[in-house]
């Protein structure tokens, strides 16, 4: 992945900055063990450009295969800043995902505009923190989908994290949403992977596979353990009646513009 992003213009300085960007994350609006920012980017496959979209609240519902205490709740995340969106390695990751998903036949989700050449990519920069008193759960919701069409996850770094931490399990869609990771049926697990090195990346067709993660555990339990990620949720625009439709603007961001061609 580093070689691919370098070919797209990322420098050693960009990679170094990307590994540090999670240091400034503010507290998450609903999860005490997480720090977060998010931002929305419109991928225009017709115009071959990616543009930062204006800020919108975020909602993910049970109807979209996400079962958690804050399902259906409108959440207000702090916004991704220029230190991330103007980073050439980050822009390369957006381009990479656009190249990979373009033209791929998938099982689409209901109440999305399946003829649109515009796709919405909501990006989360997340740090999961485990302390001596609090266990960090990258997926507290257990087995789930993300309510989109493609989910891409990229590791930025980790510290004091045990080798068996944050393992991603891929589940058949028959698995019940909200099932705790440790209680999921072994017969419905299709694969297991783990992000261990900088830029390790996983791409899931979100409406055809479910996934879950094991907790972040500390090697030295007297100190904090951290895991820093970029999560790229990508889908076509919503239609009326979709839970997210009121928060699905495609207008550009006026205060923090960003445009990248691909």
C-alpha positions in Angstrom: 0.0 0.0 0.0 2.9 2.4 0.7 4.2 1.8 -2.8 0.8 2.4 -4.3 0.3 5.6 -2.4 3.8 6.8 -3.2 3.0 6.4 -6.9 0.0 8.7 -6.3 2.3 11.4 -4.9 2.6 10.6 -1.1 6.0 11.5 0.4 7.8 10.2 3.5 6.6 13.4 5.2 3.0 12.6 4.4 3.4 9.1 5.8 5.0 10.4 9.0 2.2 13.0 9.4 -0.5 10.4 8.8 0.9 8.2 11.6 0.7 11.2 14.0 -2.7 12.7 13.0 -4.7 10.7 15.6 -2.8 12.4 18.5 -5.1 15.4 18.3 -8.5 13.6 18.2 -11.2 14.8 20.6 -13.5 12.6 22.7 -16.1 10.6 20.9 -19.8 11.7 21.3 -21.0 8.4 22.7 -18.2 6.0 23.4 -15.9 6.7 26.5 -13.0 4.6 25.2 -12.8 6.2 21.8 -11.6 9.5 20.3 -12.8 10.5 16.9 -13.4 12.9 14.0 -15.3 12.4 10.7 -15.8 14.0 7.4 -17.8 13.4 4.2 -16.3 13.2 0.7 -18.2 13.0 -2.6 -16.6 10.7 -5.2 -17.7 11.8 -8.6 -17.1 8.9 -11.0 -18.3 10.9 -14.0 -16.1 13.9 -13.3 -13.2 11.8 -11.9 -12.9 14.0 -8.8 -13.3 13.7 -5.0 -14.6 16.7 -3.1 -15.1 17.4 0.6 -18.8 17.7 1.4 -20.3 20.0 3.9 -20.7 18.9 7.5 -23.7 16.7 8.4 -24.7 14.9 11.6 -24.3 11.1 11.5 -26.9 8.4 12.0 -26.7 4.6 11.7 -29.8 2.5 12.5 -30.9 -1.0 13.3 -32.6 -0.9 9.9 -29.1 -0.7 8.4 -27.8 -3.8 10.3 -26.3 -1.8 13.2 -27.5 -2.8 16.7 -26.0 -0.8 19.6 -27.2 1.5 22.4 -26.8 4.5 20.1 -28.5 2.9 17.0 -30.7 5.5 15.3 -29.3 8.3 17.5 -28.2 11.5 15.6 -24.5 11.9 16.5 -22.4 15.1 16.2 -18.7 14.3 15.5 -16.0 16.8 15.4 -14.8 17.4 11.9 -11.7 16.1 10.1 -9.3 19.0 9.7 -6.8 20.0 6.9 -4.0 18.1 8.6 -5.7 14.9 7.4 -7.7 15.8 4.3 -4.8 17.7 2.6 -2.3 14.8 3.3 -1.3 13.2 0.0 -1.3 9.7 1.5 -4.9 10.2 2.8 -6.0 11.5 -0.6 -4.3 8.5 -2.1 -6.4 6.2 0.1 -9.5 7.9 -1.2 -8.3 7.4 -4.8 -7.4 3.8 -4.1 -10.8 3.0 -2.9 -12.5 4.7 -5.8 -10.4 2.8 -8.3 -11.2 -0.6 -6.6 -14.9 -0.1 -6.3 -15.6 1.5 -9.6 -17.8 -0.7 -11.8 -17.9 -3.6 -9.4 -21.2 -5.4 -9.3 -22.5 -5.7 -5.7 -25.8 -6.3 -3.9 -27.1 -2.8 -3.4 -28.9 -1.5 -0.3 -32.5 -0.4 -0.4 -33.4 3.3 -0.9 -30.1 4.3 -2.4 -29.9 5.9 -5.8 -28.4 3.0 -7.8 -28.0 5.0 -11.0 -26.0 7.8 -9.5 -22.4 8.3 -10.5 -21.8 10.2 -7.2 -20.9 8.2 -4.2 -20.6 9.4 -0.6 -17.6 8.4 1.5 -17.9 9.1 5.2 -14.5 8.9 6.7 -13.8 8.3 10.4 -10.4 8.9 12.1 -10.6 6.8 15.3 -8.5 6.0 18.2 -9.6 3.1 20.5 -8.1 3.4 24.0 -7.8 0.7 26.6 -6.9 1.9 30.1 -6.3 -0.1 33.4 -10.0 0.6 34.1 -11.7 0.6 30.7 -11.6 -2.0 27.9 -11.5 -0.5 24.4 -13.9 -2.1 21.9 -13.3 -1.3 18.2 -16.8 -2.8 17.6 -18.8 -2.7 20.8 -21.9 -3.5 18.6 -20.6 -7.0 18.0 -21.5 -8.6 14.6 -22.8 -5.8 12.3 -22.8 -4.2 8.9 -22.1 -0.4 8.5 -25.2 0.5 6.5 -23.1 1.2 3.4 -22.0 -0.6 0.3 -18.2 -0.8 0.9 -16.3 -0.5 4.1 -12.5 0.1 4.0 -10.4 0.1 7.1 -6.7 1.2 7.3 -4.4 1.0 10.2 -2.4 4.1 11.2 -0.7 2.8 14.3 -1.0 1.2 17.7 0.9 1.2 21.0 1.1 -1.3 23.9 -1.4 -3.5 22.0 -1.3 -7.2 22.6 -0.7 -9.5 19.6 -4.2 -11.0 19.8 -6.0 -7.7 19.9 -8.5 -6.2 17.4 -8.9 -9.3 15.2 -11.5 -8.8 12.5 -13.9 -11.6 11.9 -15.9 -11.8 8.6 -19.3 -13.4 9.0 -21.9 -14.8 6.7 -25.0 -12.5 6.5 -27.0 -15.2 8.3 -25.3 -14.3 11.6 -27.5 -12.3 13.9 -26.8 -8.6 14.2 -25.6 -7.5 17.6 -24.2 -11.0 18.5 -21.0 -10.4 20.7 -17.8 -11.3 18.9 -17.0 -14.1 21.3 -20.5 -15.7 21.0 -20.7 -15.7 17.2 -21.3 -19.0 15.5 -18.0 -20.6 14.3 -19.9 -22.1 11.4 -20.7 -18.7 10.0 -17.2 -17.2 10.3 -15.8 -16.9 6.7 -12.4 -15.5 7.6 -10.2 -13.7 10.2 -7.7 -11.0 9.5 -5.7 -8.5 11.6 -4.3 -5.0 11.0 -0.8 -5.1 12.5 1.4 -2.8 10.3 1.0 0.8 9.2 -1.4 1.0 6.2 -2.7 -2.6 6.5 -6.0 -2.2 4.7 -9.2 -4.3 4.4 -12.1 -3.7 2.0 -15.5 -5.4 2.7 -18.6 -5.5 0.5 -20.7 -4.3 3.4 -24.1 -5.6 2.3 -22.8 -9.1 1.4 -20.7 -9.8 4.5 -21.0 -8.8 8.2 -18.0 -8.3 10.5 -17.0 -8.0 14.2 -13.8 -7.3 16.1 -12.2 -8.5 19.3 -11.2 -5.9 22.0 -7.9 -4.0 22.2 -5.9 -5.4 25.1 -2.8 -4.1 26.6 0.6 -5.8 26.8 1.5 -3.8 30.0 -1.9 -3.6 31.8 -0.7 -0.8 34.0 -0.5 1.5 30.9 -2.9 2.6 28.2 -3.1 0.7 24.8 -4.2 2.5 21.7 -5.2 1.6 18.1 -5.5 4.3 15.4 -7.6 3.7 12.3 -9.1 5.3 9.2 -12.6 3.9 8.4 -14.0 4.7 4.9 -17.8 4.1 4.6 -18.9 4.4 1.0 -22.3 4.2 -0.6 -24.5 5.9 -3.3 -26.7 8.8 -2.2 -29.8 8.1 -0.3 -33.4 8.5 -1.5 -36.4 9.8 0.5 -37.4 7.4 3.3 -33.8 6.3 4.1 -32.9 7.0 7.7 -29.9 9.1 6.6 -31.6 11.1 3.9 -32.1 14.3 6.0 -28.3 14.3 6.5 -27.0 13.4 3.1 -26.1 16.7 1.5 -23.8 16.6 -1.6 -22.9 20.3 -1.4 -19.2 21.2 -1.0 -17.7 22.3 2.3 -17.1 26.0 2.1 -14.9 26.5 5.2 -12.6 23.4 4.5 -12.6 22.7 0.8 -10.7 19.8 -0.7 -10.7 18.6 -4.3 -8.6 15.7 -5.7 -8.7 14.2 -9.1 -8.5 10.5 -9.9 
